[in-house]
Amino acid sequence: MSDIEEVPETQMENAESDGAAFEEEDDDDLEQITAQKVLEILETAWINEMCAPEILPSQADMLELMVSQVAHMEEQMRDLDKNDFRAVVHGMELERVRYIMASYLRCRLQKIETYTQHILNQEEAREPDDKRLSPEETKFAQEFASNVDEYFHKVATQYMPNQQRGEAEQRIVTPNLMSHVFLKANVAVPAVIVGVDDEEVDMAAGSQHIIPYQLVADLIHNNQAQLI
């Protein structure tokens, strides 16, 4: 078993089944989650984010937990001899985890830069509990949009006729939600609409499909399916 399951004492408590677990408080109920489970959640979120045309809800909490776990593993590795085979294996595992986290964040930033105003407009219309951006991403998006608007005003829009200046809403870039994606059902899902003629199909657990993203977006958000 990978050392990814060794966890900092300050964030872990002994669990009856596996000996270590992260603690999170949700609706006054104490939930325990292993470091390996955190990594699995991040891996799924990373693949979903890479494959989905729109930006998905942020996994900032899971990232924070994994950053703490990586720091703890790095501290442990300092005590290992560089020629120790365990140091090589653990080092490779750490590089893999770092790559997943960096690629996940890079993908989200790329979407924010591409669909900035569209994402900000949607975030403004959402309830606080339904926000998809972390506070840091929201700040970045707002500053990026402001800087882009200021730049284009200086080099172009101030020289345009007033009528063209007012067409800013028409220039907002939006993701193509009807683009096709590869999907794997995590659970059995009956009567999923898969066509413009309201054609339905029953998805068996573990089955794979290619389908327009918008038709299965709710399944992704509810963890009933994942993109592949």
RATASUL-V307431 format. One record per helix or strand of 3 or more residues. SS is the DSSP state (H for helix, E for strand). FROM is the first residue (numbers start at 1). LEN is the number of residues. Records with the same first field share a line. If there is no record, write none. Layout:
SS = FROM-LEN, FROM-LEN
//
This chain:
H = 3-3, 9-3, 35-17, 60-18, 85-30, 116-10, 128-3, 135-21, 157-3, 162-4, 168-4, 213-9
E = 21-6, 29-5, 180-6, 189-5, 200-4, 208-5, 225-3
//
